[in-house]
Amino acid sequence: QVQLVESGGGLVQAGGSLRVSCAASGRTFSTYAMGWFRQAPEKEREFVAAISWSGGRIIYADSVKGRFTISRDNAKNTVYLQMNSLKPEDTAVYYCAADMTRRNWALSDEAQYDYWGQGAQVTVSS
């Protein structure tokens, strides 16, 4: 079992920055890959970014490429999502997720992820 807890969400003006964190517990953090997803009101959940266990593989959704940065600190059992140049359309609940099977990969398909956090609200005002 893996428990994931997001933190760091909040309200920010357009053009601002915010960092959300996801603390993991229950299994050795370096044995699995991590992803970030988001869900805006009345929309499907969508992929944001993913990182392999070592950080050697990273992928981003086109909509956030160049603005968001995913990283992880295996010593702290934490994955981060640094969000810069935020836009109102980035407003969503942000979820972290753990892929227990393919730790050397960074995948965008949410069906590949086994555990999910409860989500953190990020609101970007115009």
C-alpha positions, -999 to +999 in steps of 0.1 A: +000+000+000+011+035-007-004+067+008-001+100-011-008+134+004-008+165-017-001+200-003+007+235-015-024+243-035-041+277-033-052+308-050-028+328-073-031+355-099-025+348-135+012+350-143+021+339-108+037+307-095+028+279-072+044+246-061+024+216-051+040+187-033+031+151-028+044+132+002+044+094-001+045+067+025+041+030+028+066+016+002+101+026-007+097+057-027+124+050-052+107+018-064+080+036-083+074+063-109+051+093-102+027+114-121+006+145-118-029+148-132-055+175-129-093+178-132-111+211-139-148+215-131-170+196-155-140+182-174-122+149-176-091+143-156-060+149-177-023+142-176+001+169-165+035+155-160+053+123-150+087+113-137+105+079-135+120+067-102+154+083-108+142+114-126+159+102-157+127+102-177+103+131-176+073+140-198+049+168-199+015+176-214+018+201-243-004+225-224+021+229-196+055+223-213+079+252-206+058+264-177+056+235-152+085+214-138+082+180-121+109+168-098+113+144-070+134+140-038+137+103-030+153+111+003+122+130+013+097+107-003+083+137-021+074+147-057+069+183-067+052+202-094+065+237-098+040+258-118+051+291-133+033+316-156+000+302-144-032+308-165-068+307-155-072+275-175-047+258-151-074+260-124-081+224-113-077+199-086-042+185-089-036+148-081-004+129-077-003+092-086+021+063-082+029+037-108+042+007-090+050-014-120+070+006-145+094+026-124+119+032-152+092+049-173+072+081-171+037+075-185+007+097-194-020+071-192-038+073-159-048+037-162-012+027-155-012+043-120-021+023-090-024+048-061-038+083-060-037+112-036-068+131-025-060+162-046-050+198-040-071+227-054-052+252-075-072+284-085-057+309-109-076+342-111-075+365-141 
